[in-house]
Amino acid sequence: MGTLPIDEVYDELRRIAAGYVRREKHQSVQATDLVHQAYLRLAQDPHGRWNDRTHFLALAAIAMRRLLIERARARGAAKRGGDAMRVTFDEALPVAGADDQLDLMALDRALTSLAAHNADHARVVELRYFGGLTIDETAEVMGTSPATVKRHWTIAKAWLLRELEQGTR
């Protein structure tokens, strides 16, 4: 555990944030602002709970997701029936439907439900989809084998797709 200088991870954080912002329907924040807000949240953690660069990037990506969800909730609370934040679900986790976008709030609800059923499956989704980690990087962060991560990823995708499809009916 320790601290990482921002210059060691900044470019990668910007790449992750740019992906979020690009998929966001409302474009409510710039990638740079999202990076700074997430980094500040992580820097305020007195325990520095990351093991290495990869683990830090995964935690930062999750922090960015939470920041965007907080923004979506605030926007929805600001006006009755407010527009939901929508993001494009990448090709690794496709969603059936007329448009190629996914409601981030619906994904968050489905992911929370998945975590209640199987925390490891939900963690794999957070690290792979939101954190942008590879199978090997996810296995390293989780302390498991790549084969286990692949299995969890396959099951989690199917579970989430079913949940999201049921939510649109």
Rosetta constraint file for C-alpha pairs under 8 A:
AtomPair CA 1 CA 48 HARMONIC 6.01 0.50
AtomPair CA 1 CA 49 HARMONIC 5.91 0.50
AtomPair CA 1 CA 50 HARMONIC 5.31 0.50
AtomPair CA 1 CA 51 HARMONIC 4.59 0.50
AtomPair CA 1 CA 52 HARMONIC 7.00 0.50
AtomPair CA 2 CA 48 HARMONIC 5.58 0.50
AtomPair CA 2 CA 49 HARMONIC 7.49 0.50
AtomPair CA 2 CA 50 HARMONIC 6.82 0.50
AtomPair CA 2 CA 51 HARMONIC 7.08 0.50
AtomPair CA 2 CA 52 HARMONIC 7.88 0.50
AtomPair CA 3 CA 48 HARMONIC 6.54 0.50
AtomPair CA 4 CA 8 HARMONIC 6.88 0.50
AtomPair CA 4 CA 9 HARMONIC 7.67 0.50
AtomPair CA 4 CA 53 HARMONIC 7.43 0.50
AtomPair CA 5 CA 9 HARMONIC 7.34 0.50
AtomPair CA 6 CA 10 HARMONIC 5.49 0.50
AtomPair CA 7 CA 11 HARMONIC 7.69 0.50
AtomPair CA 9 CA 13 HARMONIC 6.12 0.50
AtomPair CA 9 CA 53 HARMONIC 7.44 0.50
AtomPair CA 9 CA 57 HARMONIC 7.50 0.50
AtomPair CA 10 CA 14 HARMONIC 6.10 0.50
AtomPair CA 10 CA 35 HARMONIC 7.98 0.50
AtomPair CA 11 CA 15 HARMONIC 6.29 0.50
AtomPair CA 12 CA 16 HARMONIC 6.34 0.50
AtomPair CA 12 CA 57 HARMONIC 7.73 0.50
AtomPair CA 13 CA 17 HARMONIC 6.06 0.50
AtomPair CA 13 CA 35 HARMONIC 6.13 0.50
AtomPair CA 13 CA 57 HARMONIC 6.91 0.50
AtomPair CA 13 CA 60 HARMONIC 7.43 0.50
AtomPair CA 13 CA 61 HARMONIC 7.60 0.50
AtomPair CA 14 CA 18 HARMONIC 5.84 0.50
AtomPair CA 14 CA 31 HARMONIC 6.27 0.50
AtomPair CA 14 CA 32 HARMONIC 6.52 0.50
AtomPair CA 14 CA 35 HARMONIC 6.27 0.50
AtomPair CA 15 CA 19 HARMONIC 6.34 0.50
AtomPair CA 16 CA 20 HARMONIC 6.58 0.50
AtomPair CA 16 CA 61 HARMONIC 6.76 0.50
AtomPair CA 16 CA 131 HARMONIC 7.35 0.50
AtomPair CA 16 CA 132 HARMONIC 7.07 0.50
AtomPair CA 17 CA 21 HARMONIC 6.15 0.50
AtomPair CA 17 CA 31 HARMONIC 4.95 0.50
AtomPair CA 17 CA 32 HARMONIC 7.47 0.50
AtomPair CA 17 CA 34 HARMONIC 6.33 0.50
AtomPair CA 17 CA 35 HARMONIC 6.25 0.50
AtomPair CA 17 CA 61 HARMONIC 7.62 0.50
AtomPair CA 17 CA 64 HARMONIC 7.17 0.50
AtomPair CA 18 CA 22 HARMONIC 5.86 0.50
AtomPair CA 18 CA 30 HARMONIC 7.96 0.50
AtomPair CA 18 CA 31 HARMONIC 5.06 0.50
AtomPair CA 19 CA 23 HARMONIC 6.29 0.50
AtomPair CA 20 CA 24 HARMONIC 6.12 0.50
AtomPair CA 20 CA 31 HARMONIC 7.86 0.50
AtomPair CA 20 CA 65 HARMONIC 7.92 0.50
AtomPair CA 20 CA 87 HARMONIC 7.59 0.50
AtomPair CA 21 CA 27 HARMONIC 5.97 0.50
AtomPair CA 21 CA 29 HARMONIC 7.04 0.50
AtomPair CA 21 CA 30 HARMONIC 6.77 0.50
AtomPair CA 21 CA 31 HARMONIC 6.10 0.50
AtomPair CA 22 CA 27 HARMONIC 7.48 0.50
AtomPair CA 23 CA 86 HARMONIC 7.24 0.50
AtomPair CA 23 CA 87 HARMONIC 4.31 0.50
AtomPair CA 23 CA 88 HARMONIC 4.99 0.50
AtomPair CA 23 CA 89 HARMONIC 7.94 0.50
AtomPair CA 24 CA 28 HARMONIC 7.83 0.50
AtomPair CA 24 CA 85 HARMONIC 6.46 0.50
AtomPair CA 24 CA 86 HARMONIC 5.57 0.50
AtomPair CA 24 CA 87 HARMONIC 4.67 0.50
AtomPair CA 24 CA 88 HARMONIC 7.45 0.50
AtomPair CA 25 CA 85 HARMONIC 5.87 0.50
AtomPair CA 25 CA 86 HARMONIC 4.98 0.50
AtomPair CA 25 CA 87 HARMONIC 6.09 0.50
AtomPair CA 26 CA 85 HARMONIC 6.49 0.50
AtomPair CA 26 CA 86 HARMONIC 7.67 0.50
AtomPair CA 28 CA 71 HARMONIC 7.92 0.50
AtomPair CA 29 CA 33 HARMONIC 6.53 0.50
AtomPair CA 29 CA 34 HARMONIC 6.59 0.50
AtomPair CA 30 CA 34 HARMONIC 6.29 0.50
AtomPair CA 31 CA 35 HARMONIC 6.18 0.50
AtomPair CA 32 CA 36 HARMONIC 6.23 0.50
AtomPair CA 33 CA 37 HARMONIC 6.10 0.50
AtomPair CA 34 CA 38 HARMONIC 6.12 0.50
AtomPair CA 34 CA 64 HARMONIC 6.38 0.50
AtomPair CA 34 CA 67 HARMONIC 7.74 0.50
AtomPair CA 35 CA 39 HARMONIC 5.98 0.50
AtomPair CA 35 CA 64 HARMONIC 7.26 0.50
AtomPair CA 36 CA 40 HARMONIC 6.04 0.50
AtomPair CA 37 CA 41 HARMONIC 6.33 0.50
AtomPair CA 37 CA 64 HARMONIC 7.83 0.50
AtomPair CA 37 CA 67 HARMONIC 7.95 0.50
AtomPair CA 38 CA 42 HARMONIC 6.34 0.50
AtomPair CA 38 CA 60 HARMONIC 5.90 0.50
AtomPair CA 38 CA 61 HARMONIC 7.89 0.50
AtomPair CA 38 CA 63 HARMONIC 5.41 0.50
AtomPair CA 38 CA 64 HARMONIC 5.52 0.50
AtomPair CA 38 CA 67 HARMONIC 7.46 0.50
AtomPair CA 39 CA 43 HARMONIC 5.92 0.50
AtomPair CA 39 CA 60 HARMONIC 6.69 0.50
AtomPair CA 40 CA 44 HARMONIC 6.14 0.50
AtomPair CA 41 CA 45 HARMONIC 6.93 0.50
AtomPair CA 41 CA 63 HARMONIC 7.50 0.50
AtomPair CA 42 CA 48 HARMONIC 7.52 0.50
AtomPair CA 42 CA 59 HARMONIC 7.93 0.50
AtomPair CA 42 CA 60 HARMONIC 7.06 0.50
AtomPair CA 42 CA 63 HARMONIC 7.84 0.50
AtomPair CA 43 CA 48 HARMONIC 7.39 0.50
AtomPair CA 45 CA 49 HARMONIC 7.53 0.50
AtomPair CA 50 CA 55 HARMONIC 5.57 0.50
AtomPair CA 50 CA 56 HARMONIC 5.26 0.50
AtomPair CA 50 CA 59 HARMONIC 7.69 0.50
AtomPair CA 51 CA 55 HARMONIC 5.93 0.50
AtomPair CA 51 CA 56 HARMONIC 7.17 0.50
AtomPair CA 52 CA 56 HARMONIC 6.15 0.50
AtomPair CA 53 CA 57 HARMONIC 6.20 0.50
AtomPair CA 54 CA 58 HARMONIC 6.30 0.50
AtomPair CA 54 CA 133 HARMONIC 7.89 0.50
AtomPair CA 54 CA 137 HARMONIC 6.90 0.50
AtomPair CA 54 CA 141 HARMONIC 7.31 0.50
AtomPair CA 55 CA 59 HARMONIC 6.30 0.50
AtomPair CA 55 CA 141 HARMONIC 5.75 0.50
AtomPair CA 56 CA 60 HARMONIC 6.06 0.50
AtomPair CA 57 CA 61 HARMONIC 6.11 0.50
AtomPair CA 57 CA 131 HARMONIC 6.76 0.50
AtomPair CA 58 CA 62 HARMONIC 6.32 0.50
AtomPair CA 58 CA 126 HARMONIC 7.92 0.50
AtomPair CA 58 CA 127 HARMONIC 5.66 0.50
AtomPair CA 58 CA 130 HARMONIC 7.77 0.50
AtomPair CA 58 CA 131 HARMONIC 4.56 0.50
AtomPair CA 58 CA 132 HARMONIC 7.50 0.50
AtomPair CA 58 CA 133 HARMONIC 7.12 0.50
AtomPair CA 59 CA 63 HARMONIC 6.16 0.50
AtomPair CA 59 CA 131 HARMONIC 7.35 0.50
AtomPair CA 60 CA 64 HARMONIC 6.19 0.50
AtomPair CA 60 CA 131 HARMONIC 7.57 0.50
AtomPair CA 61 CA 65 HARMONIC 6.28 0.50
AtomPair CA 61 CA 127 HARMONIC 7.94 0.50
AtomPair CA 61 CA 130 HARMONIC 5.77 0.50
AtomPair CA 61 CA 131 HARMONIC 4.66 0.50
AtomPair CA 61 CA 132 HARMONIC 7.81 0.50
AtomPair CA 62 CA 66 HARMONIC 6.27 0.50
AtomPair CA 62 CA 126 HARMONIC 6.59 0.50
AtomPair CA 62 CA 127 HARMONIC 7.68 0.50
AtomPair CA 62 CA 130 HARMONIC 6.23 0.50
AtomPair CA 62 CA 131 HARMONIC 6.37 0.50
AtomPair CA 63 CA 67 HARMONIC 6.18 0.50
AtomPair CA 64 CA 68 HARMONIC 6.26 0.50
AtomPair CA 65 CA 69 HARMONIC 6.21 0.50
AtomPair CA 65 CA 130 HARMONIC 6.93 0.50
AtomPair CA 66 CA 70 HARMONIC 6.09 0.50
AtomPair CA 67 CA 71 HARMONIC 6.29 0.50
AtomPair CA 68 CA 72 HARMONIC 6.21 0.50
AtomPair CA 69 CA 73 HARMONIC 6.12 0.50
AtomPair CA 69 CA 104 HARMONIC 7.14 0.50
AtomPair CA 69 CA 105 HARMONIC 6.69 0.50
AtomPair CA 69 CA 108 HARMONIC 7.84 0.50
AtomPair CA 70 CA 74 HARMONIC 6.12 0.50
AtomPair CA 71 CA 75 HARMONIC 6.09 0.50
AtomPair CA 72 CA 76 HARMONIC 6.09 0.50
AtomPair CA 72 CA 84 HARMONIC 6.52 0.50
AtomPair CA 72 CA 85 HARMONIC 5.72 0.50
AtomPair CA 72 CA 105 HARMONIC 7.47 0.50
AtomPair CA 73 CA 77 HARMONIC 6.00 0.50
AtomPair CA 74 CA 78 HARMONIC 5.99 0.50
AtomPair CA 75 CA 79 HARMONIC 6.87 0.50
AtomPair CA 75 CA 82 HARMONIC 6.40 0.50
AtomPair CA 75 CA 83 HARMONIC 7.61 0.50
AtomPair CA 76 CA 80 HARMONIC 6.66 0.50
AtomPair CA 76 CA 81 HARMONIC 6.45 0.50
AtomPair CA 76 CA 82 HARMONIC 4.27 0.50
AtomPair CA 76 CA 83 HARMONIC 6.45 0.50
AtomPair CA 76 CA 84 HARMONIC 6.90 0.50
AtomPair CA 77 CA 82 HARMONIC 7.12 0.50
AtomPair CA 78 CA 82 HARMONIC 7.27 0.50
AtomPair CA 84 CA 103 HARMONIC 6.29 0.50
AtomPair CA 84 CA 104 HARMONIC 7.40 0.50
AtomPair CA 84 CA 105 HARMONIC 6.87 0.50
AtomPair CA 85 CA 103 HARMONIC 5.88 0.50
AtomPair CA 85 CA 104 HARMONIC 5.72 0.50
AtomPair CA 85 CA 105 HARMONIC 6.94 0.50
AtomPair CA 86 CA 101 HARMONIC 6.06 0.50
AtomPair CA 86 CA 102 HARMONIC 5.33 0.50
AtomPair CA 86 CA 103 HARMONIC 4.37 0.50
AtomPair CA 86 CA 104 HARMONIC 5.47 0.50
AtomPair CA 87 CA 101 HARMONIC 5.32 0.50
AtomPair CA 87 CA 102 HARMONIC 5.23 0.50
AtomPair CA 87 CA 103 HARMONIC 6.28 0.50
AtomPair CA 87 CA 104 HARMONIC 6.17 0.50
AtomPair CA 88 CA 100 HARMONIC 5.95 0.50
AtomPair CA 88 CA 101 HARMONIC 4.25 0.50
AtomPair CA 88 CA 102 HARMONIC 5.76 0.50
AtomPair CA 89 CA 93 HARMONIC 6.38 0.50
AtomPair CA 89 CA 94 HARMONIC 6.11 0.50
AtomPair CA 89 CA 95 HARMONIC 6.84 0.50
AtomPair CA 89 CA 100 HARMONIC 7.04 0.50
AtomPair CA 89 CA 101 HARMONIC 6.08 0.50
AtomPair CA 89 CA 102 HARMONIC 6.01 0.50
AtomPair CA 90 CA 94 HARMONIC 6.28 0.50
AtomPair CA 93 CA 157 HARMONIC 6.15 0.50
AtomPair CA 94 CA 161 HARMONIC 7.90 0.50
AtomPair CA 95 CA 100 HARMONIC 7.15 0.50
AtomPair CA 95 CA 101 HARMONIC 7.93 0.50
AtomPair CA 95 CA 102 HARMONIC 7.51 0.50
AtomPair CA 95 CA 161 HARMONIC 6.30 0.50
AtomPair CA 96 CA 100 HARMONIC 7.89 0.50
AtomPair CA 96 CA 161 HARMONIC 7.99 0.50
AtomPair CA 96 CA 165 HARMONIC 7.53 0.50
AtomPair CA 102 CA 106 HARMONIC 7.63 0.50
AtomPair CA 102 CA 107 HARMONIC 7.31 0.50
AtomPair CA 103 CA 107 HARMONIC 6.31 0.50
AtomPair CA 104 CA 108 HARMONIC 6.08 0.50
AtomPair CA 105 CA 109 HARMONIC 6.23 0.50
AtomPair CA 106 CA 110 HARMONIC 6.13 0.50
AtomPair CA 106 CA 164 HARMONIC 6.92 0.50
AtomPair CA 106 CA 167 HARMONIC 7.69 0.50
AtomPair CA 107 CA 111 HARMONIC 5.93 0.50
AtomPair CA 107 CA 160 HARMONIC 7.81 0.50
AtomPair CA 107 CA 164 HARMONIC 7.07 0.50
AtomPair CA 108 CA 112 HARMONIC 6.03 0.50
AtomPair CA 109 CA 113 HARMONIC 6.19 0.50
AtomPair CA 110 CA 114 HARMONIC 6.10 0.50
AtomPair CA 110 CA 160 HARMONIC 6.23 0.50
AtomPair CA 110 CA 163 HARMONIC 6.20 0.50
AtomPair CA 110 CA 164 HARMONIC 6.87 0.50
AtomPair CA 111 CA 115 HARMONIC 6.12 0.50
AtomPair CA 111 CA 122 HARMONIC 6.12 0.50
AtomPair CA 111 CA 160 HARMONIC 7.12 0.50
AtomPair CA 112 CA 116 HARMONIC 6.46 0.50
AtomPair CA 112 CA 122 HARMONIC 7.69 0.50
AtomPair CA 113 CA 117 HARMONIC 6.58 0.50
AtomPair CA 114 CA 118 HARMONIC 5.86 0.50
AtomPair CA 114 CA 119 HARMONIC 7.03 0.50
AtomPair CA 114 CA 121 HARMONIC 7.24 0.50
AtomPair CA 114 CA 122 HARMONIC 5.83 0.50
AtomPair CA 114 CA 156 HARMONIC 7.72 0.50
AtomPair CA 114 CA 159 HARMONIC 7.68 0.50
AtomPair CA 114 CA 160 HARMONIC 7.49 0.50
AtomPair CA 115 CA 119 HARMONIC 4.20 0.50
AtomPair CA 115 CA 120 HARMONIC 7.41 0.50
AtomPair CA 115 CA 121 HARMONIC 7.06 0.50
AtomPair CA 115 CA 122 HARMONIC 5.00 0.50
AtomPair CA 115 CA 123 HARMONIC 7.65 0.50
AtomPair CA 118 CA 122 HARMONIC 6.58 0.50
AtomPair CA 119 CA 123 HARMONIC 6.09 0.50
AtomPair CA 120 CA 124 HARMONIC 6.23 0.50
AtomPair CA 120 CA 152 HARMONIC 7.36 0.50
AtomPair CA 121 CA 125 HARMONIC 6.53 0.50
AtomPair CA 121 CA 152 HARMONIC 5.19 0.50
AtomPair CA 121 CA 153 HARMONIC 6.66 0.50
AtomPair CA 121 CA 155 HARMONIC 7.48 0.50
AtomPair CA 121 CA 156 HARMONIC 5.49 0.50
AtomPair CA 122 CA 126 HARMONIC 6.29 0.50
AtomPair CA 122 CA 156 HARMONIC 6.91 0.50
AtomPair CA 123 CA 127 HARMONIC 6.12 0.50
AtomPair CA 124 CA 128 HARMONIC 5.85 0.50
AtomPair CA 124 CA 138 HARMONIC 6.86 0.50
AtomPair CA 124 CA 149 HARMONIC 6.78 0.50
AtomPair CA 124 CA 152 HARMONIC 6.81 0.50
AtomPair CA 124 CA 153 HARMONIC 6.19 0.50
AtomPair CA 124 CA 156 HARMONIC 7.98 0.50
AtomPair CA 125 CA 129 HARMONIC 5.38 0.50
AtomPair CA 125 CA 130 HARMONIC 7.04 0.50
AtomPair CA 125 CA 153 HARMONIC 6.66 0.50
AtomPair CA 125 CA 156 HARMONIC 7.00 0.50
AtomPair CA 125 CA 157 HARMONIC 7.86 0.50
AtomPair CA 126 CA 130 HARMONIC 4.98 0.50
AtomPair CA 126 CA 131 HARMONIC 6.07 0.50
AtomPair CA 127 CA 131 HARMONIC 4.38 0.50
AtomPair CA 127 CA 132 HARMONIC 6.37 0.50
AtomPair CA 127 CA 133 HARMONIC 5.79 0.50
AtomPair CA 127 CA 138 HARMONIC 6.20 0.50
AtomPair CA 128 CA 132 HARMONIC 4.93 0.50
AtomPair CA 128 CA 133 HARMONIC 4.79 0.50
AtomPair CA 128 CA 134 HARMONIC 6.36 0.50
AtomPair CA 128 CA 135 HARMONIC 7.32 0.50
AtomPair CA 128 CA 138 HARMONIC 6.78 0.50
AtomPair CA 129 CA 133 HARMONIC 7.50 0.50
AtomPair CA 133 CA 137 HARMONIC 5.64 0.50
AtomPair CA 133 CA 138 HARMONIC 5.84 0.50
AtomPair CA 134 CA 138 HARMONIC 6.01 0.50
AtomPair CA 135 CA 139 HARMONIC 6.15 0.50
AtomPair CA 135 CA 146 HARMONIC 5.83 0.50
AtomPair CA 135 CA 149 HARMONIC 6.36 0.50
AtomPair CA 135 CA 150 HARMONIC 6.76 0.50
AtomPair CA 136 CA 140 HARMONIC 6.22 0.50
AtomPair CA 136 CA 145 HARMONIC 7.88 0.50
AtomPair CA 136 CA 146 HARMONIC 5.50 0.50
AtomPair CA 137 CA 141 HARMONIC 6.27 0.50
AtomPair CA 138 CA 142 HARMONIC 6.08 0.50
AtomPair CA 138 CA 146 HARMONIC 7.73 0.50
AtomPair CA 138 CA 149 HARMONIC 7.06 0.50
AtomPair CA 139 CA 143 HARMONIC 5.71 0.50
AtomPair CA 139 CA 144 HARMONIC 4.94 0.50
AtomPair CA 139 CA 145 HARMONIC 5.39 0.50
AtomPair CA 139 CA 146 HARMONIC 5.24 0.50
AtomPair CA 139 CA 148 HARMONIC 7.82 0.50
AtomPair CA 139 CA 149 HARMONIC 6.00 0.50
AtomPair CA 140 CA 144 HARMONIC 6.53 0.50
AtomPair CA 140 CA 145 HARMONIC 7.69 0.50
AtomPair CA 144 CA 148 HARMONIC 6.68 0.50
AtomPair CA 144 CA 149 HARMONIC 7.28 0.50
AtomPair CA 145 CA 149 HARMONIC 6.47 0.50
AtomPair CA 146 CA 150 HARMONIC 6.14 0.50
AtomPair CA 147 CA 151 HARMONIC 6.24 0.50
AtomPair CA 148 CA 152 HARMONIC 6.12 0.50
AtomPair CA 149 CA 153 HARMONIC 5.92 0.50
AtomPair CA 150 CA 154 HARMONIC 6.16 0.50
AtomPair CA 151 CA 155 HARMONIC 6.29 0.50
AtomPair CA 152 CA 156 HARMONIC 5.88 0.50
AtomPair CA 153 CA 157 HARMONIC 6.04 0.50
AtomPair CA 154 CA 158 HARMONIC 6.41 0.50
AtomPair CA 155 CA 159 HARMONIC 6.12 0.50
AtomPair CA 156 CA 160 HARMONIC 6.00 0.50
AtomPair CA 157 CA 161 HARMONIC 6.04 0.50
AtomPair CA 158 CA 162 HARMONIC 6.23 0.50
AtomPair CA 159 CA 163 HARMONIC 6.29 0.50
AtomPair CA 160 CA 164 HARMONIC 5.99 0.50
AtomPair CA 161 CA 165 HARMONIC 6.00 0.50
AtomPair CA 162 CA 166 HARMONIC 6.14 0.50
AtomPair CA 163 CA 167 HARMONIC 6.22 0.50
AtomPair CA 164 CA 168 HARMONIC 6.58 0.50
AtomPair CA 165 CA 169 HARMONIC 6.78 0.50
